[in-house]
Amino acid sequence: MRGRSEKRTWEAHPELTHAPPRYRRACEFEIFLPEPLSTDDYALPGELATIVSEAELAIAHLNHSAAAQLAPLARLLLRTESIASSKVEGMQVDAKQLARAEVRDDIGRRASVEALEILANVDAMQFAIKETSNAERLTPYEIVAIHRVLMDRSNKRIAGRLRDRQNWIGGNDYNPCGADFVPPPPENVGPLLEDLCRFCERDDMPTLVQAALVHAQFETIHPFDDGNGRTGRALVQVILRRRGLAPAFVPPISVVLAREKDRYIRSLTAYREDRVLDWIEVFSLATTEASKLAEAYLEQVTALQQRWRDQLKEKVNPRSDAAAWSAIDALPAHPVMTVPVGVASTGKSKPAVNGAMQDLVEAGVLRPLSESQRNRAWEASELLDLIVDLEEGVPPSNR
């Protein structure tokens, strides 16, 4: 075991009159106390070392052609990773639904609670990559900050707060007896997070191995009342960025993990059972697949953008400095666009963006989401179809 189990007694709670009687009685359960990470040495056997190396090469290849002008594509992958990470937790809102919900939220209209939670995950992932990755040193404070951004919309009471009570996974809602997994008690959370952060500063092992171990250990600690999985998957991207392996493009690993959720959960269990190498292998193979999938879709998106430019030139032929050209560049980051978003993403004036939207509709690039003249929004349907397929982990050749 990568730690030890200890038996504990859950006190009786007869005052819980809303609970079935069997859940009010005292009972026994086992907590898991993980071993620290910072003192371990992780030597890989030859075959696994090759698998890890191939995964790191796939991430590097994905990032190889990145340039400043490809920032909208980077945001597309970041959003895809965030949506897929939420999907692991059972939140079923795809890119098309989320993009429309984001517009509704921006203009003050009601969006679904689930969509708002996923938008918060996008914010948390962006915060993690931009802010946490650039921190001089990773500490529990930075991890708590990611969680605060993640949970602030849905549960301010727990947002950015380490848990002060026992939590558990599976079983029933009233006590941890019979749960699938019971993390360490709250008094152990702080020291374990300190150890995790010290491990994050090491540079004597492959980056992907470090990211895999940090994620599995974080999920084992389970330091928050909710949002642990999404925070832990954001930490993966923090490690990849801090070590310089993914300087521009996020490999959407959660796409593969969400598609193979049962295997993902079994592999985290294998980690706790001291089959660490099994977990590293599963994580590395998922990373390789996700990186290659992302690269294939980026090629599809850039080809789609070129086709849009050809259509725009053929049907409208605006001036070379027209806002429509800049809007095409920005669409991967904002596949549903409003005038304010167009102004912010292109740097063009409001009248210029209004004109660009009409030009792009005429060229067949965008379609209006409503006929109303107020709070108008336009959608790049072909692009959204591509992104939805990427989220599902469908190779573009199978479309």
Phi, psi and omega in degrees: 000144174274052183150198180220154176259146177227137177280138177227161177249128175271123183292153176292145178229075182295343181286349180280071185292342179279349181268149174302147184308322183296337180269355178269344183280158174294150181203166180256148176212169179242129173264158178247126179249103184289151173289150174298155178272325198294340183263357186278153174245126186246090176268133183258137171293161189306311184296318180291324177301323177293318179298317178296315180299318179297322178294318179293322176296324179294320176295316180298319180294320177301322184272352190300318185268008183295139177213169185304321183290350180265013180306319177300326177291325177296320179292326177300313181292323178298316178296320180298315177299318182295316180295316180294323178298321176292326180295328175303326181273008176092009180271111188256075174234118183274177186301322181295312179296321183292319180298320178292320179295323179297319177295316179301318179295319181298324184263011174085014176263163186284132172245160182294152179301319181296318178297320180295324177296320180289322175299324176295326177292323174299315178300317181294320179295318179295318177299316181299316185286319185278318186264305185295323181295335182262001178296145181301322179213140178277125180229170175304332179301317180294322179295317178298324180295320176300314181297322180298316178295320182296315191259356188299325181286323190263331183203083183297334183298323182255353185299123177071025180235125172295146184293148177242019179214166179286135173241174180199165181242129180080187180076224181244175184275355191252332178204163184274003181291122183087006179291157177291324181204135177239111181292174180298156179294162187301329181292343178269347188296312183302305179300322179293323177292322176300316178297317179302317182291324175298320179296325180296339181273352180288149177227026185253025179210162177303141183303318184292325176297316179299314180298318180297316182290320178300315181296312182296320179292320179298316179294329177290319178293320179050063193283351183243160177292331179203160177085013182294315182298314182293321177294319180295325178285332172294324179298327176303312181292328176298314180297314181298323180284317182296325180276358175083010181281328181233071185290339185230309188254127177282122172287120186282070185299327182296339176301314181285320180297321180291322181292330181240053188301317181298319178294321178301312181293319178299324182289325175294323175295320178300322178301314181292335179272014177072019170263061186298321183295327177298317179296315181299321180295312180299315181296319181293317179295321177297321180294317178300312181298316181296319181295316180292322177297315180298318180297318179296321180287326176298322176297319178297318182293316180294325176294321177297318178298320179295321177296321177298319180296320178297317179296319181296318180294319183289318189264334183236316181053059179288170178301157185296336180260014182292152183294336182300321180296316180294325179296321177299319177300324186275344188300325178303329178277335185221072185293344166244120190239138170251171178297313178301320178294320178298319177298313182294322186274337181254340184076012180265166182285164179300313177300322180294319180291321176303315178295322180297320180298319179293321177298318183287330173294315180297326181279355180082016180274316182243160170227141180290143179274343176204164179269355181296145179273350179259143176050048184287150178219149181232147187237136173266087190298318181298320179294317180297324177298319177298316183294321178299318178295321177299316178301325181281352181075027181270122177302140184299335179291343181268003181289000000 
